Structure formats: structure tokens, C-alpha cells
Amino acid sequence: MAGRRAALVIAGTAGLWVLSTMIGAQIGLSNRVLALFDMLALAGFVWAIWMIYNIWRMRQDSQGQ
């Protein structure tokens, strides 16, 4: 279940990032606003990596017992 959640976070973040970049370029958003979307996407990807790390740790703990 946690793996699916991490996959959904990655896919959702990537999709929203691509959409925000495309739409932002179309409507002429400033580079500052586009950079904000980039930082939000980066935060989403870092969160997904943290989730994957926790999944890995749980698996390591369960194999050791």
C-alpha cells in the first residue's frame, strides 16, 4: 500500500509539474512563478524519496527478525 502511495505521489507530482510548466508558458507567467512550481515539484519528489526510504527501512527491519 505504501509503495502505491509513493508511486502516485511521483506520478501526480510529475503530471502537475509538466502541466504547470506548459500552461505557465502559454499564459506568460513570470520566471519567478515558474520557479515556484519547480520548487513545489522538487518538494514532492523529495517527499516521495523519503516515503521510499521508509518502505526500504521497514523491509530491512522485517527481514532481520
Biopython code that builds the backbone (N, CA, C, O; Angstrom):
import numpy as np
from Bio.PDB.StructureBuilder import StructureBuilder

atoms = [
    (1, "MET", "N", (0.815, -1.193, 0.000)),
    (1, "MET", "CA", (0.000, 0.000, 0.000)),
    (1, "MET", "C", (0.860, 1.259, 0.000)),
    (1, "MET", "O", (0.558, 2.225, -0.701)),
    (2, "ALA", "N", (1.930, 1.244, 0.787)),
    (2, "ALA", "CA", (2.802, 2.412, 0.851)),
    (2, "ALA", "C", (3.534, 2.613, -0.465)),
    (2, "ALA", "O", (3.787, 3.748, -0.869)),
    (3, "GLY", "N", (3.876, 1.518, -1.137)),
    (3, "GLY", "CA", (4.538, 1.618, -2.434)),
    (3, "GLY", "C", (3.635, 2.257, -3.478)),
    (3, "GLY", "O", (4.089, 3.064, -4.290)),
    (4, "ARG", "N", (2.373, 1.899, -3.455)),
    (4, "ARG", "CA", (1.420, 2.519, -4.380)),
    (4, "ARG", "C", (1.273, 4.012, -4.112)),
    (4, "ARG", "O", (1.189, 4.821, -5.036)),
    (5, "ARG", "N", (1.244, 4.354, -2.842)),
    (5, "ARG", "CA", (1.118, 5.770, -2.468)),
    (5, "ARG", "C", (2.327, 6.559, -2.966)),
    (5, "ARG", "O", (2.180, 7.669, -3.478)),
    (6, "ALA", "N", (3.516, 5.989, -2.815)),
    (6, "ALA", "CA", (4.730, 6.659, -3.294)),
    (6, "ALA", "C", (4.689, 6.802, -4.816)),
    (6, "ALA", "O", (5.073, 7.840, -5.355)),
    (7, "ALA", "N", (4.227, 5.767, -5.499)),
    (7, "ALA", "CA", (4.130, 5.832, -6.958)),
    (7, "ALA", "C", (3.126, 6.897, -7.395)),
    (7, "ALA", "O", (3.359, 7.609, -8.371)),
    (8, "LEU", "N", (2.019, 7.004, -6.677)),
    (8, "LEU", "CA", (1.029, 8.024, -7.004)),
    (8, "LEU", "C", (1.560, 9.429, -6.753)),
    (8, "LEU", "O", (1.262, 10.354, -7.509)),
    (9, "VAL", "N", (2.345, 9.589, -5.693)),
    (9, "VAL", "CA", (2.939, 10.898, -5.424)),
    (9, "VAL", "C", (3.895, 11.272, -6.547)),
    (9, "VAL", "O", (3.893, 12.415, -7.003)),
    (10, "ILE", "N", (4.711, 10.323, -6.998)),
    (10, "ILE", "CA", (5.654, 10.597, -8.079)),
    (10, "ILE", "C", (4.915, 10.930, -9.370)),
    (10, "ILE", "O", (5.234, 11.916, -10.035)),
    (11, "ALA", "N", (3.934, 10.115, -9.725)),
    (11, "ALA", "CA", (3.197, 10.345, -10.968)),
    (11, "ALA", "C", (2.403, 11.648, -10.911)),
    (11, "ALA", "O", (2.383, 12.407, -11.880)),
    (12, "GLY", "N", (1.758, 11.907, -9.790)),
    (12, "GLY", "CA", (0.987, 13.137, -9.654)),
    (12, "GLY", "C", (1.861, 14.372, -9.687)),
    (12, "GLY", "O", (1.519, 15.369, -10.324)),
    (13, "THR", "N", (2.994, 14.304, -8.998)),
    (13, "THR", "CA", (3.912, 15.439, -8.999)),
    (13, "THR", "C", (4.437, 15.709, -10.403)),
    (13, "THR", "O", (4.478, 16.857, -10.846)),
    (14, "ALA", "N", (4.836, 14.657, -11.096)),
    (14, "ALA", "CA", (5.360, 14.829, -12.453)),
    (14, "ALA", "C", (4.287, 15.398, -13.380)),
    (14, "ALA", "O", (4.561, 16.302, -14.169)),
    (15, "GLY", "N", (3.082, 14.874, -13.284)),
    (15, "GLY", "CA", (2.000, 15.359, -14.137)),
    (15, "GLY", "C", (1.665, 16.820, -13.878)),
    (15, "GLY", "O", (1.519, 17.611, -14.811)),
    (16, "LEU", "N", (1.546, 17.167, -12.610)),
    (16, "LEU", "CA", (1.237, 18.564, -12.287)),
    (16, "LEU", "C", (2.375, 19.502, -12.657)),
    (16, "LEU", "O", (2.143, 20.646, -13.046)),
    (17, "TRP", "N", (3.591, 19.022, -12.536)),
    (17, "TRP", "CA", (4.758, 19.842, -12.902)),
    (17, "TRP", "C", (4.783, 20.120, -14.401)),
    (17, "TRP", "O", (5.016, 21.252, -14.825)),
    (18, "VAL", "N", (4.543, 19.088, -15.196)),
    (18, "VAL", "CA", (4.520, 19.270, -16.647)),
    (18, "VAL", "C", (3.380, 20.201, -17.043)),
    (18, "VAL", "O", (3.566, 21.103, -17.860)),
    (19, "LEU", "N", (2.208, 19.983, -16.467)),
    (19, "LEU", "CA", (1.069, 20.840, -16.784)),
    (19, "LEU", "C", (1.308, 22.288, -16.384)),
    (19, "LEU", "O", (0.996, 23.204, -17.146)),
    (20, "SER", "N", (1.856, 22.499, -15.201)),
    (20, "SER", "CA", (2.091, 23.873, -14.758)),
    (20, "SER", "C", (3.130, 24.561, -15.624)),
    (20, "SER", "O", (3.025, 25.761, -15.876)),
    (21, "THR", "N", (4.124, 23.828, -16.081)),
    (21, "THR", "CA", (5.136, 24.407, -16.959)),
    (21, "THR", "C", (4.535, 24.766, -18.313)),
    (21, "THR", "O", (4.787, 25.848, -18.843)),
    (22, "MET", "N", (3.747, 23.865, -18.865)),
    (22, "MET", "CA", (3.141, 24.124, -20.172)),
    (22, "MET", "C", (2.134, 25.269, -20.104)),
    (22, "MET", "O", (2.163, 26.182, -20.930)),
    (23, "ILE", "N", (1.255, 25.213, -19.128)),
    (23, "ILE", "CA", (0.232, 26.255, -19.004)),
    (23, "ILE", "C", (0.875, 27.590, -18.640)),
    (23, "ILE", "O", (0.467, 28.635, -19.145)),
    (24, "GLY", "N", (1.873, 27.559, -17.769)),
    (24, "GLY", "CA", (2.559, 28.790, -17.393)),
    (24, "GLY", "C", (3.235, 29.465, -18.568)),
    (24, "GLY", "O", (3.217, 30.690, -18.683)),
    (25, "ALA", "N", (3.834, 28.666, -19.444)),
    (25, "ALA", "CA", (4.470, 29.231, -20.635)),
    (25, "ALA", "C", (3.416, 29.785, -21.600)),
    (25, "ALA", "O", (3.640, 30.806, -22.251)),
    (26, "GLN", "N", (2.284, 29.115, -21.684)),
    (26, "GLN", "CA", (1.214, 29.559, -22.590)),
    (26, "GLN", "C", (0.628, 30.902, -22.168)),
    (26, "GLN", "O", (0.377, 31.769, -23.005)),
    (27, "ILE", "N", (0.410, 31.068, -20.866)),
    (27, "ILE", "CA", (-0.231, 32.306, -20.414)),
    (27, "ILE", "C", (0.778, 33.375, -20.025)),
    (27, "ILE", "O", (0.402, 34.482, -19.638)),
    (28, "GLY", "N", (2.059, 33.042, -20.129)),
    (28, "GLY", "CA", (3.093, 34.044, -19.917)),
    (28, "GLY", "C", (3.399, 34.357, -18.464)),
    (28, "GLY", "O", (3.627, 35.515, -18.114)),
    (29, "LEU", "N", (3.408, 33.347, -17.620)),
    (29, "LEU", "CA", (3.780, 33.574, -16.231)),
    (29, "LEU", "C", (5.257, 33.951, -16.141)),
    (29, "LEU", "O", (6.060, 33.568, -16.992)),
    (30, "SER", "N", (5.598, 34.691, -15.120)),
    (30, "SER", "CA", (6.992, 35.111, -14.958)),
    (30, "SER", "C", (7.865, 33.923, -14.564)),
    (30, "SER", "O", (7.373, 32.895, -14.100)),
    (31, "ASN", "N", (9.150, 34.087, -14.757)),
    (31, "ASN", "CA", (10.095, 33.034, -14.387)),
    (31, "ASN", "C", (10.065, 32.773, -12.887)),
    (31, "ASN", "O", (10.333, 31.658, -12.439)),
    (32, "ARG", "N", (9.743, 33.788, -12.126)),
    (32, "ARG", "CA", (9.674, 33.639, -10.671)),
    (32, "ARG", "C", (8.544, 32.676, -10.280)),
    (32, "ARG", "O", (8.721, 31.830, -9.404)),
    (33, "VAL", "N", (7.408, 32.807, -10.920)),
    (33, "VAL", "CA", (6.273, 31.921, -10.623)),
    (33, "VAL", "C", (6.571, 30.507, -11.123)),
    (33, "VAL", "O", (6.242, 29.527, -10.454)),
    (34, "LEU", "N", (7.191, 30.404, -12.297)),
    (34, "LEU", "CA", (7.561, 29.080, -12.807)),
    (34, "LEU", "C", (8.576, 28.407, -11.889)),
    (34, "LEU", "O", (8.533, 27.193, -11.694)),
    (35, "ALA", "N", (9.488, 29.198, -11.327)),
    (35, "ALA", "CA", (10.457, 28.637, -10.385)),
    (35, "ALA", "C", (9.759, 28.151, -9.114)),
    (35, "ALA", "O", (10.188, 27.167, -8.512)),
    (36, "LEU", "N", (8.697, 28.829, -8.707)),
    (36, "LEU", "CA", (7.920, 28.379, -7.554)),
    (36, "LEU", "C", (7.323, 27.003, -7.826)),
    (36, "LEU", "O", (7.363, 26.125, -6.964)),
    (37, "PHE", "N", (6.768, 26.815, -9.028)),
    (37, "PHE", "CA", (6.232, 25.494, -9.385)),
    (37, "PHE", "C", (7.336, 24.446, -9.412)),
    (37, "PHE", "O", (7.118, 23.302, -9.013)),
    (38, "ASP", "N", (8.524, 24.831, -9.881)),
    (38, "ASP", "CA", (9.653, 23.900, -9.879)),
    (38, "ASP", "C", (10.024, 23.499, -8.457)),
    (38, "ASP", "O", (10.297, 22.327, -8.198)),
    (39, "MET", "N", (10.038, 24.447, -7.545)),
    (39, "MET", "CA", (10.374, 24.146, -6.151)),
    (39, "MET", "C", (9.309, 23.259, -5.503)),
    (39, "MET", "O", (9.635, 22.369, -4.718)),
    (40, "LEU", "N", (8.043, 23.499, -5.830)),
    (40, "LEU", "CA", (6.978, 22.646, -5.304)),
    (40, "LEU", "C", (7.113, 21.219, -5.830)),
    (40, "LEU", "O", (6.899, 20.256, -5.093)),
    (41, "ALA", "N", (7.467, 21.088, -7.110)),
    (41, "ALA", "CA", (7.681, 19.757, -7.680)),
    (41, "ALA", "C", (8.876, 19.076, -7.015)),
    (41, "ALA", "O", (8.833, 17.883, -6.713)),
    (42, "LEU", "N", (9.922, 19.828, -6.793)),
    (42, "LEU", "CA", (11.090, 19.269, -6.112)),
    (42, "LEU", "C", (10.714, 18.767, -4.720)),
    (42, "LEU", "O", (11.158, 17.699, -4.300)),
    (43, "ALA", "N", (9.902, 19.536, -4.013)),
    (43, "ALA", "CA", (9.448, 19.114, -2.686)),
    (43, "ALA", "C", (8.635, 17.820, -2.777)),
    (43, "ALA", "O", (8.780, 16.940, -1.929)),
    (44, "GLY", "N", (7.785, 17.698, -3.794)),
    (44, "GLY", "CA", (7.014, 16.476, -3.975)),
    (44, "GLY", "C", (7.898, 15.272, -4.250)),
    (44, "GLY", "O", (7.650, 14.184, -3.730)),
    (45, "PHE", "N", (8.931, 15.462, -5.068)),
    (45, "PHE", "CA", (9.839, 14.355, -5.360)),
    (45, "PHE", "C", (10.675, 13.975, -4.141)),
    (45, "PHE", "O", (10.929, 12.792, -3.912)),
    (46, "VAL", "N", (11.101, 14.957, -3.363)),
    (46, "VAL", "CA", (11.858, 14.659, -2.144)),
    (46, "VAL", "C", (10.977, 13.901, -1.159)),
    (46, "VAL", "O", (11.436, 12.963, -0.507)),
    (47, "TRP", "N", (9.724, 14.300, -1.050)),
    (47, "TRP", "CA", (8.800, 13.590, -0.172)),
    (47, "TRP", "C", (8.629, 12.130, -0.620)),
    (47, "TRP", "O", (8.589, 11.221, 0.209)),
    (48, "ALA", "N", (8.529, 11.919, -1.940)),
    (48, "ALA", "CA", (8.385, 10.557, -2.459)),
    (48, "ALA", "C", (9.638, 9.734, -2.156)),
    (48, "ALA", "O", (9.535, 8.555, -1.814)),
    (49, "ILE", "N", (10.809, 10.339, -2.277)),
    (49, "ILE", "CA", (12.046, 9.625, -1.948)),
    (49, "ILE", "C", (12.066, 9.266, -0.470)),
    (49, "ILE", "O", (12.506, 8.175, -0.108)),
    (50, "TRP", "N", (11.599, 10.160, 0.385)),
    (50, "TRP", "CA", (11.510, 9.874, 1.816)),
    (50, "TRP", "C", (10.557, 8.706, 2.079)),
    (50, "TRP", "O", (10.835, 7.849, 2.918)),
    (51, "MET", "N", (9.441, 8.677, 1.365)),
    (51, "MET", "CA", (8.494, 7.574, 1.522)),
    (51, "MET", "C", (9.142, 6.253, 1.101)),
    (51, "MET", "O", (8.982, 5.238, 1.778)),
    (52, "ILE", "N", (9.871, 6.267, -0.013)),
    (52, "ILE", "CA", (10.527, 5.050, -0.496)),
    (52, "ILE", "C", (11.601, 4.597, 0.490)),
    (52, "ILE", "O", (11.756, 3.400, 0.733)),
    (53, "TYR", "N", (12.337, 5.542, 1.053)),
    (53, "TYR", "CA", (13.343, 5.207, 2.062)),
    (53, "TYR", "C", (12.696, 4.535, 3.272)),
    (53, "TYR", "O", (13.225, 3.553, 3.793)),
    (54, "ASN", "N", (11.568, 5.053, 3.714)),
    (54, "ASN", "CA", (10.874, 4.449, 4.859)),
    (54, "ASN", "C", (10.372, 3.043, 4.527)),
    (54, "ASN", "O", (10.399, 2.157, 5.381)),
    (55, "ILE", "N", (9.918, 2.838, 3.299)),
    (55, "ILE", "CA", (9.498, 1.492, 2.882)),
    (55, "ILE", "C", (10.683, 0.543, 2.932)),
    (55, "ILE", "O", (10.567, -0.584, 3.414)),
    (56, "TRP", "N", (11.817, 1.001, 2.437)),
    (56, "TRP", "CA", (13.024, 0.180, 2.451)),
    (56, "TRP", "C", (13.436, -0.173, 3.878)),
    (56, "TRP", "O", (13.806, -1.311, 4.164)),
    (57, "ARG", "N", (13.366, 0.828, 4.779)),
    (57, "ARG", "CA", (13.745, 0.592, 6.172)),
    (57, "ARG", "C", (12.811, -0.425, 6.833)),
    (57, "ARG", "O", (13.264, -1.305, 7.564)),
    (58, "MET", "N", (11.511, -0.299, 6.573)),
    (58, "MET", "CA", (10.562, -1.261, 7.142)),
    (58, "MET", "C", (10.853, -2.673, 6.637)),
    (58, "MET", "O", (10.761, -3.636, 7.398)),
    (59, "ARG", "N", (11.201, -2.796, 5.373)),
    (59, "ARG", "CA", (11.510, -4.104, 4.805)),
    (59, "ARG", "C", (12.784, -4.674, 5.428)),
    (59, "ARG", "O", (12.858, -5.869, 5.714)),
    (60, "GLN", "N", (13.786, -3.814, 5.636)),
    (60, "GLN", "CA", (15.023, -4.279, 6.273)),
    (60, "GLN", "C", (14.761, -4.736, 7.704)),
    (60, "GLN", "O", (15.320, -5.739, 8.149)),
    (61, "ASP", "N", (13.921, -4.012, 8.419)),
    (61, "ASP", "CA", (13.602, -4.393, 9.801)),
    (61, "ASP", "C", (12.835, -5.709, 9.852)),
    (61, "ASP", "O", (13.071, -6.526, 10.742)),
    (62, "SER", "N", (11.926, -5.922, 8.915)),
    (62, "SER", "CA", (11.124, -7.150, 8.947)),
    (62, "SER", "C", (11.943, -8.361, 8.513)),
    (62, "SER", "O", (11.635, -9.475, 8.935)),
    (63, "GLN", "N", (12.962, -8.188, 7.696)),
    (63, "GLN", "CA", (13.798, -9.307, 7.280)),
    (63, "GLN", "C", (14.766, -9.720, 8.376)),
    (63, "GLN", "O", (15.181, -10.877, 8.435)),
    (64, "GLY", "N", (15.126, -8.790, 9.237)),
    (64, "GLY", "CA", (16.071, -9.087, 10.307)),
    (64, "GLY", "C", (15.473, -9.889, 11.442)),
    (64, "GLY", "O", (16.215, -10.418, 12.270)),
    (65, "GLN", "N", (14.170, -9.997, 11.508)),
    (65, "GLN", "CA", (13.533, -10.705, 12.630)),
    (65, "GLN", "C", (13.229, -12.124, 12.299)),
    (65, "GLN", "O", (12.694, -12.852, 13.134)),
]
sb = StructureBuilder()
sb.init_structure("model")
sb.init_model(0)
sb.init_chain("A")
sb.init_seg("    ")
for serial, (resi, resn, name, xyz) in enumerate(atoms, 1):
    if name == "N":
        sb.init_residue(resn, " ", resi, " ")
    sb.init_atom(name, np.array(xyz, "f"), 0.0, 1.0, " ", f" {name:<3s}", serial, name[0])
structure = sb.get_structure()
